[in-house]
C-alpha cells in the first residue's frame, strides 16, 4: 500500500506538471479577444504548477514518515494557493472585468498571511494544540474556497442568463463545462481540506480522482477556445450600463409592439444566427427594451422565446410537408444543426421529431 501511495502521488505530480507546461506553452492568437482567455489559462497553469510542486514535496522528502506533524501544513499550503488560482482563473473566464490589480494584490497578501501564520503555528505549537490550530486553518481554507465558489456561481448564472437573452441558439452550453469543472474543483477542494488530516490511504484515492479532474479541466479549457468569440462578445459587454437613446420606443408602446408582431408574423425568427442586437435593429428599438419586453411578456429568455416559435413552425411543416427530412426542417426553421433541433424538440415536446412526425403522418 505504501508503494502504491507514492506511485499515485508521483503520477499526480507528473500529470499536473505536464498540464501546467502545456497551458504555459500552447499559444493562442495575439488578439484582443483572447486576452482574458490567455490570462485565465496562465492562472490555471500556475494553479497546476503549485499543485505539482506540493505533490513532489511528498515524493522528494519523507514527510509522512519522518515529519507527520507538519504534513497538514504542507498540504494546506499548496491546496490554498491552487484554490485561489483556480477560482480566479474560472471567474475571469466568465467575467473579464473581475481581474484587476487590487484584487490580485489582495489575493497575494491573503495567501502570504495564511502561509506565514500556518507555518508559525506548525513550528511553535505541538500536540493537541497544534492539531486544533491546524484544524482552524483547514476551516479558513474551506471558507475561502466557498467564497470563491459563491462568486463563481453568481458570475456563471449571470453570464448564462445574458447569453440566453442575446443569442437565439443556446450559446450558454459553451460555458457549461465551467460549471461542471467548478463543481469538481469545489468537491475536490473540500476533500483536500479534509484529507490533509487523514491517513495517506485517503490521499491515495483522492490523487487518483484528482488526475481525472485535472485532465478534464485541461481538455475543456482548450476546447473552450473554439467557442470563445460568441461568449466573449457578451461577457465583455456590460449590458446593464447601456445608454438608451431618446428616439427609441418605450417597452410597451403600441408602435413597438406592432413592429415586433409584424416581425413575428413574417417569421423573422427562422433567420439563422439571429441575435437580440439584430432583432432590435430590425424593429428600430433598443436591445434592453426588447429583452425586458420579452422577459416580462412571455416570462422566458430570448433564446427560449425564439426556439419556442421555431419548434411550433417545425411542427406545422411536419404536418403540411411530410416529405421533408429532419435536416431540411431544421435548416428552414433556423436551427444551427439537426442534432440541436432534435435535442431541443425532445426537451420541449416530450418526444423526438421523428416520433412526432410519424404520429402525424
Secondary structure, 3 states (H helix, E strand, C coil): CHHHHHHHHHHHHHHHHHHHHHHHHCCCCCCHHHHHHHHHHHHHHHHHHHHHHHHHHHHHCCHHHHCHHHHHHHHHHHHHHHHHHHHHHHHHHHCHHHCCHHHHHHHHHHHHHHHHHHHHHHHHCCHHHHHHHHHHHHHHHHHHHHHHHHHHHHHHHHHHHHHHCCECCCHHHHHHHHHHHHHHHHHHHHHHHHHCCCCHHHHHHHHHHHHHHHHHHHHHHHHHHHHHHHHHHHHCCCHHHCCCCCCCCCCCCHHHHHHHHHHHHCCHHHCCCCEHHHHHHHCCCCHHHHHHHHHHHHCCCHHHHHHHHHHHHHHHHHHHCCCCCHHHHHHHCCCCCHHHHHHHHHHHHCCCHHHHHHHHC
